[in-house]
Amino acid sequence: MKSICFSFFVAAVTAAAGAHARTICTVAADAASNKALVQEGDCSERVTPASTFKVAIALMGFDAGVLQDEHTPALPYRQGYPDWGGEPWRQATDAERWIKYSVVWFSRQVAQSLGQERFQRYASAFDYGNADVSGKPAYPSGTMGAWINSTLRISPLEQVAFLKKIVNRQLPVSDHAFRMTDRITEVATLADGWDVHGKTGTGSPGMTGKYDAAHAYGWFVGWAVRGGDKIVFARLIQDDKKESPNAGLRARDALLKDLPAIIAAR
């Protein structure tokens, strides 16, 4: 009965989130017991991770020493950097602001500091989706944006598998990298004490690096912890016309509304 009621709840919230977006998948699991809590829709379809890949880049950057903490280094904005995110992207940015405002040029600076070879080694070691960060032909180097409507692809189920490795500390990175990534990805604290971490992503079909707003994908992926309890989750939606705010933000807001019921399903 609980599963049936929860499925109805997810469907109702998804319908309210926007008539012009379809939910491709909602998936969540208990990362401690490995128990599946919900799996609705096609959760095996691989699409661009878009800005959800910033979680992986953060782990890489902190592990390699490119990033020291949430405020060091603060990198300056330079003319010619991507600025479609508006004024928040045209400012000096540290790791905390990078995740908060989803600043694409900061991702590129971290990835380029790693270099293509090391960037690929991390993606492969993380077993992240298809782990293809070559980026071609959309970008001269995958460090310029393999994760943005390009070669890198991941499914919601693969997102959850990756997130389990984060919360269970099973990736080949330092404890410092895990701690700092936890710190910059916190988005909410629920009334019953669960700390929620996550990242939105907005992308679209194709591998040319071009964004198709009329068919945008919206991601929200992350984890919630309370003491030794750990939940991981992913939601993927797709628009059928240009919408505002972007699909990633709408996926986040809808999933956060669902999260108490997901946790209750434990």
PABABA-161369 format. One line per field, with one value per residue (C-alpha): residue number from 0; x, y, z. Coordinates in Angstrom, 1 decimal, decimal comma, padded with zeros to 4 digits. Last residue first. Layout:
BEGIN
num <- (NUM	...)
u <- (X	...)
v <- (Y	...)
w <- (Z	...)
//
This chain:
BEGIN
num <- (265	264	263	262	261	260	259	258	257	256	255	254	253	252	251	250	249	248	247	246	245	244	243	242	241	240	239	238	237	236	235	234	233	232	231	230	229	228	227	226	225	224	223	222	221	220	219	218	217	216	215	214	213	212	211	210	209	208	207	206	205	204	203	202	201	200	199	198	197	196	195	194	193	192	191	190	189	188	187	186	185	184	183	182	181	180	179	178	177	176	175	174	173	172	171	170	169	168	167	166	165	164	163	162	161	160	159	158	157	156	155	154	153	152	151	150	149	148	147	146	145	144	143	142	141	140	139	138	137	136	135	134	133	132	131	130	129	128	127	126	125	124	123	122	121	120	119	118	117	116	115	114	113	112	111	110	109	108	107	106	105	104	103	102	101	100	99	98	97	96	95	94	93	92	91	90	89	88	87	86	85	84	83	82	81	80	79	78	77	76	75	74	73	72	71	70	69	68	67	66	65	64	63	62	61	60	59	58	57	56	55	54	53	52	51	50	49	48	47	46	45	44	43	42	41	40	39	38	37	36	35	34	33	32	31	30	29	28	27	26	25	24	23	22	21	20	19	18	17	16	15	14	13	12	11	10	9	8	7	6	5	4	3	2	1	0)
u <- (012,3	009,3	009,2	012,4	010,7	007,7	010,0	011,8	008,8	008,8	012,6	012,1	009,7	012,0	015,1	013,4	012,1	015,6	017,1	014,4	015,1	012,8	011,2	010,1	010,9	008,7	008,5	010,5	012,4	012,7	015,3	015,2	018,0	018,3	020,6	019,6	021,9	021,2	024,2	023,4	021,0	022,0	020,4	021,9	022,0	020,7	018,4	018,3	016,4	016,6	015,7	013,7	012,6	015,7	018,0	021,5	024,5	027,5	027,2	026,4	022,6	019,7	019,5	021,0	020,0	021,7	020,9	023,2	022,6	023,0	020,2	020,8	018,0	017,0	013,3	012,4	014,6	017,9	018,6	021,1	024,5	026,7	029,7	030,3	029,8	032,4	034,8	034,4	034,8	037,8	039,4	038,9	041,0	039,8	039,6	035,8	034,1	033,3	029,9	028,2	030,2	030,1	026,3	026,2	027,9	025,3	022,5	023,8	024,2	020,5	019,6	021,6	024,9	026,4	029,7	030,2	028,5	025,5	027,5	029,6	032,4	032,7	036,0	038,0	036,9	039,2	038,7	034,9	031,8	033,7	034,8	034,3	036,8	035,1	033,7	033,1	030,0	028,2	030,9	033,0	034,7	038,1	037,1	036,1	039,3	041,6	039,9	040,5	044,1	044,7	042,8	044,6	043,8	044,1	041,8	039,1	039,3	039,2	036,4	034,2	034,9	033,7	030,4	029,3	026,5	025,4	025,6	028,1	030,6	029,8	031,1	034,0	035,3	034,2	035,3	032,4	030,8	028,9	026,6	025,8	024,1	024,3	024,9	028,4	030,8	034,3	035,3	036,3	037,8	036,1	038,7	039,3	038,8	041,1	040,3	036,8	035,2	038,6	041,8	040,8	043,4	044,8	044,2	041,6	039,8	039,6	038,6	035,9	034,6	034,6	032,5	029,9	030,1	028,9	025,3	025,9	025,1	024,8	024,1	021,7	021,7	018,3	018,4	015,8	012,9	009,9	009,6	012,0	011,4	013,0	015,5	017,3	021,1	021,2	023,4	022,7	018,9	017,8	016,0	014,9	012,6	012,7	011,7	009,3	007,6	007,6	005,0	002,3	004,6	005,4	001,8	001,9	005,1	003,6	000,6	002,6	005,0	002,1	000,4	003,7	003,9	000,4	001,1	004,4	002,8	000,0)
v <- (003,6	004,9	007,9	009,1	009,2	011,0	013,6	014,0	014,7	018,5	018,5	016,6	019,2	022,1	020,3	019,3	022,9	024,3	021,8	022,6	026,3	028,9	029,4	027,1	026,6	023,8	020,0	019,9	016,9	015,6	013,6	013,0	011,4	010,2	009,0	008,3	007,9	007,1	007,1	010,4	012,1	012,2	013,2	012,7	014,2	014,5	017,1	017,0	018,9	018,1	020,8	020,1	023,6	025,1	023,3	024,0	023,5	021,4	019,4	016,1	016,1	016,3	019,0	020,3	021,7	020,3	020,7	019,6	018,0	017,8	017,5	017,4	015,4	016,9	016,3	019,7	019,2	020,9	022,3	022,8	021,4	020,9	023,1	021,3	017,8	018,4	019,8	016,7	014,2	015,9	016,2	012,4	011,9	010,5	006,9	006,7	004,4	007,0	005,5	008,9	009,4	005,8	005,9	009,1	007,2	004,4	007,0	008,8	005,4	004,7	008,2	007,5	009,0	010,4	012,3	012,9	016,3	018,2	019,8	017,1	017,1	020,8	022,5	019,8	017,5	019,3	021,1	021,0	019,7	017,1	015,8	016,1	013,3	013,0	009,5	007,9	006,1	006,8	007,8	004,8	007,1	005,7	006,3	010,0	010,5	009,1	011,2	014,4	013,2	012,9	016,1	018,4	018,9	022,7	022,4	020,7	023,3	026,2	024,6	024,1	027,8	028,8	027,0	028,8	026,8	029,7	027,9	025,4	027,9	030,3	027,7	026,7	030,3	032,9	036,4	037,9	037,9	034,6	036,1	038,9	036,7	032,9	033,3	034,5	032,0	033,4	035,9	038,7	037,2	036,4	036,1	032,8	032,6	029,8	029,1	029,8	026,4	024,7	023,9	023,5	022,5	020,2	017,0	015,6	019,0	019,4	015,8	015,8	019,1	017,9	014,9	017,2	019,6	016,7	017,6	020,7	018,8	015,1	014,6	011,7	007,9	006,2	003,5	005,2	005,0	005,7	005,4	003,8	004,3	003,2	000,7	-000,9	-000,6	-000,9	002,2	004,0	003,8	004,3	006,8	007,0	009,4	009,1	010,6	013,2	015,0	018,8	020,9	020,5	021,8	020,9	020,1	016,9	015,9	016,4	014,3	011,5	011,4	011,2	008,4	006,4	007,0	005,7	002,5	001,9	002,4	000,0)
w <- (004,2	002,3	004,8	003,1	-000,3	001,3	002,8	-000,5	-002,7	-002,2	-002,6	-005,9	-007,3	-006,5	-007,9	-011,1	-011,5	-011,0	-013,6	-016,1	-016,3	-014,7	-017,2	-020,0	-023,7	-025,0	-024,7	-021,5	-020,1	-016,6	-014,7	-010,9	-008,9	-005,4	-002,6	001,0	004,0	007,6	009,9	011,5	009,2	005,5	002,3	-001,2	-004,6	-008,1	-009,7	-013,5	-016,1	-019,8	-022,2	-025,4	-026,3	-024,8	-027,3	-026,1	-028,5	-027,4	-030,6	-028,9	-029,1	-026,6	-024,0	-020,8	-017,4	-014,2	-010,6	-007,8	-004,4	-000,7	001,8	005,6	007,3	010,7	010,8	009,5	006,4	006,0	002,5	-000,3	000,9	-002,1	-001,0	002,3	001,1	-001,7	000,9	003,1	000,3	-001,2	002,3	002,8	-000,3	-003,6	-005,0	-004,6	-002,0	000,7	001,4	000,7	-002,5	-003,7	-003,3	-005,4	-008,3	-008,2	-008,0	-011,1	-012,9	-012,2	-013,5	-016,7	-017,7	-020,9	-021,6	-025,3	-025,6	-024,5	-021,6	-019,8	-022,4	-021,6	-022,2	-020,4	-023,2	-025,5	-028,8	-028,0	-029,8	-031,9	-029,5	-025,8	-024,9	-021,5	-022,2	-018,8	-020,1	-016,9	-014,2	-013,4	-010,9	-012,0	-015,6	-014,9	-012,8	-015,5	-018,2	-016,2	-015,7	-019,4	-020,3	-018,0	-014,3	-014,6	-017,6	-015,6	-012,8	-015,2	-017,2	-014,2	-013,3	-016,8	-016,3	-013,1	-011,5	-009,3	-005,9	-007,1	-008,4	-005,5	-003,0	-005,1	-005,5	-008,1	-009,0	-010,8	-014,2	-013,6	-011,0	-013,5	-016,1	-016,4	-020,1	-019,2	-020,8	-020,5	-023,2	-020,8	-017,7	-014,3	-011,6	-009,7	-005,9	-004,8	-002,1	-000,8	-000,4	000,3	-001,5	-005,1	-007,7	-004,9	-006,9	-004,5	-004,2	-008,0	-008,7	-006,1	-007,3	-010,9	-009,9	-008,2	-011,2	-013,3	-012,2	-014,4	-017,6	-017,1	-020,8	-021,4	-020,7	-020,5	-017,7	-015,4	-017,7	-015,4	-011,6	-009,3	-005,6	-002,3	-003,5	-000,5	-000,7	003,2	003,8	000,5	000,9	-002,7	-004,9	-008,5	-010,3	-014,1	-017,4	-015,8	-018,6	-018,8	-020,5	-017,8	-015,1	-011,5	-010,7	-012,9	-011,1	-007,7	-008,5	-010,1	-007,2	-004,7	-006,7	-006,7	-002,9	-002,3	-004,3	-002,6	000,9	000,0)
//
